[in-house]
């Protein structure tokens, strides 16, 4: 299969657009996570709720400092994983914008993105466990729970992560085949 110059130019333009859009999303995510963490640290706004996975914590539940620390640490952990995922996606788009479609760095980034997706799935499973541990130590909080199946959301993230890791493996094999073909071509040119 031959790749034309127009196809590479389309990929490069798409990479520029993807990089710019992802940069905006990262900026909004950093501001959003910072504001939510600041609100959680202050105990929330009267009459509002802070959502974390399947739980909604009203401002009255965040009155004890231990509840604020618990909610803040869980929000910060999820925010860090989500923003790290966005940075990896932005780096892939940056390489695409430079014309580096199949490169070792993108293989590594996609593999790391898969591991982060798996970590987010495990994190989602651990939310009820960490809340149970908190409730045993500090007492239960006044919160509401959405009917969101944490098991299925976590499994979905883990399956997605597995697919990213499989994709990175396929890209690594393709990259190796391409490098072998280039080496054979160089050897053939030397013989001629």
N, C-alpha and C positions, 0 to 999 in steps of 0.2 A: 504494500500500500504506500503510495507516494503522498507526501503532504505538500500542498501547494503553498505559495507565499501568502495568498489571500486567506487561507485557513489559519496560518500562524498569526497574521495580522488581526483576524477576528478574535483569536484567543488572547492576544496581547491587549486589545481594546476591552474585551470582557474582563480581563485581569485588572485593568485600571479601574473600570467601573466597580468591580467587586471589592477591590482594595479601598476605594473611596467610600462606598456604602458601609463596608465593615468598620472603617475608621469612625464613621458617624455613629454606628450602633455601639461601638466600644465607648465613645464619649458619653452617649446617653446612659449606657449601663453603669459606667463609673459614677456619674452624677446620681443616678437612681439608687444604686446600692449605698452610696454615701449618705444620701438623704434618709433612706429607710433605716440605715444603721444609726444615724444621728437621732431620728425620731424614737427608735427603740431604746437608745441610751437615755433619752430624756423622759421615757415613760409613755411615749405616744401622745397624740393629740386627743383631748377630751372628746369622746363620742366616736372616735375612729378605731379601726382595727388594723392590726399588722398580720398579714398572712405568711405562714411558713409551712409549705407542703400542705397537708390536709387540715392544718389547724389555723384558726383565726383567733388572735389574742386581742381582746379589747384593752383600752388604756387602763382600765381598773385592774386587769390581770398583771400589768407591768409595774405596779406600785412597788413591790419588794425589789431591792437591788439584785437579788439572786435571779429573779425572773428576767430582769433586763440583761444580765450577763448571759444567761442561757439563750435567750432569743437573739441577742446580738452576736454571740459566737456562732450560732447555727446559720444566721443570715450571712455573716461574713465568710464562713466556709463555703456556702453555696455560691455567693457572689464571686469569690476568688476563682472557683472552678469554672464558672460560666465565663468570666472575663478572660481567663487563660485559654479557654476554648476559642473564644473570639479572636484572640491574638494569634493563635495557630492558624485559623482560617484566613486571617488577614495576611500572614506570612506566605501562605500558599498562593493567594491572589497576587502578592507582590512578585513572587517568582514567575507566575504566569504573565504578568505585565512586562517582565524583562525578557520573556521568550523562553524561560527555563521550564518547559512543560514536564518532562520526565527527568528528575534529578534526585540525587540521594537525599537532599534536604527535605524535599516534599514527601518522600517515602517516610522519613523519620517523623515529620510533622503529622502526617495522616495517622501513623501508628500511635503517636502520643495523643492525638485527638480521640482515637479509639479507647485508649486507657483512661482518658478523662471522662468519656461517656460512661464507661463501666464504673468509674469512681462515683459519678453522679447517681447512677442507678443504686449502688450500694448505699450511698448517702441517703437516698430517698427511703430505702428500707430501714435505715438506722434512726430516722426521725422518731418513730414511735418508741423505739428502744431507749433513745436518749431522753425522751420525755418521761418515760417510766422511771428511769434512773433518777432524773431530776425530782419527780414527784415523790419518790421514796426518800430522798435526802431533805428536800425543802418543803414538801407538801404540795398537794395538787393546786393547779392554777384554774382560774375561772376562764375557760375558753370554749369555743365552739369548734366542732369538727365537721368538715365537708365530707360528703359521701364519696370520697375519692379513693379508689383502691390502690394503696401504696405498693402492693405486690406487683400489680400489672404495670404500673408506671415504671417501677424499678426494673422489671424484666424487659420492658421495651427499651430502656436506656442501655441495658447490658447487651441485648441483641444488637442494637445499633452500634455499640462499641465493638462487638465482635465482627460485624460487617466492615467497619473501618479498618480493623486490623487485617482482615482478609484482603481488603482492597490494597492496603499498603504492601502486603506480601506479594500480591499479583503485580503491583507496580515495580517492586524490587526485582522480581523474576524478569519482567519485561525490560527493565533497565539493564540487567545483566545480559540478556539476549542481545540487546542493541549494542552494548559495549563489545560483546564477542563478535558480532557481525562487522563492526567498525574495525576491529583488530584483524579479522580475516581479510577485509578489503585492503587495509594497509599492507598486509603481507603479500597480497596478490599484486599490488602496485609495485612493491619492491622486486618481485620476481620478474615482472615485465620490464 
